Amino acid sequence: MRLQNVQFLRTILRERTSMLYVVATPIGNLKDISERAREVLRTVDFVACEDTRHSAILLREIGSSVKTISFHAHSEDAKLQGILEYLKNGQDVALITDAGTPGIADPGGVLVEEALKLEISVSPIPGASSVMAALSVSGMSADQFVFLGFLPKKKGRETLFKSLIDEKKTAVLFESPNRIKKTILDLNRFLEGDRRICICRELTKKFEEIWSGTLAEACNEDVREQGEFVLVLKGVK
């Protein structure tokens, strides 16, 4: 096949197909981005991200000038449909979150679900995950674990704590700085005080802190109320 025919065939295929890339980005240290993620974020037609200003820092760092589209928990349906239109028209879109792997405690899963309904190809570009990072340094079994995401602020909070009383699997949860101390106290109140917990703050960042001990001990720790937290809780025997 002659070169011009090959190029023509590639053009036809490009017009008929598109790809939604689900790209993991660093959870703190920008050097943790993979080479594949760099390549995708430099070559797609659009990057859909939670906060365009936040993601602009990463994109500048890797030398990407790709246009960004905001897509977050409060985006209207029109924004979702607009991204799907790009994909239906044969354009490639990379989905990223502010930090870590899209679809974990963010609205990325909705876009993936709708893309699959339209038979649009979806490809994962794996990388950083605060869940896996915390598990890897917790010293607790990760053969089986439950991920709880961010805890409820009020409704369902007590029920969730009670469900952990007999949970045999390691549990991973997220917490914000303004509720971290209350959550530790609540966990100690509902569970046995000798239950082990690993508290991870600002993973991979300059002021990273990782503390391990019992819930009773954690209640007496001076936990710095800054940054994002990942808690790993040991299951019962």
Secondary structure, 3 states (H helix, E strand, C coil): CCHHHHHHHHHHHHHHCCEEEEECECCCCHHHCCHHHHHHHHHCCEEEECCHHHHHHHHHHCCCCCEEEECCCCCCHHHHHHHHHHHHCCCCEEECCCCECCCCCCCHHHHHHHHHHCCCEEEEECCCCHHHHHHHHHCCCCCCEEEEEECCCCCCHHHHHHHCCCCCCEEEEEECCCCHHHHHHHHHHHCCCCCEEEEEECCCCCCCEEEEEEHHHHHCCCCCCCCCEEEEECCCC
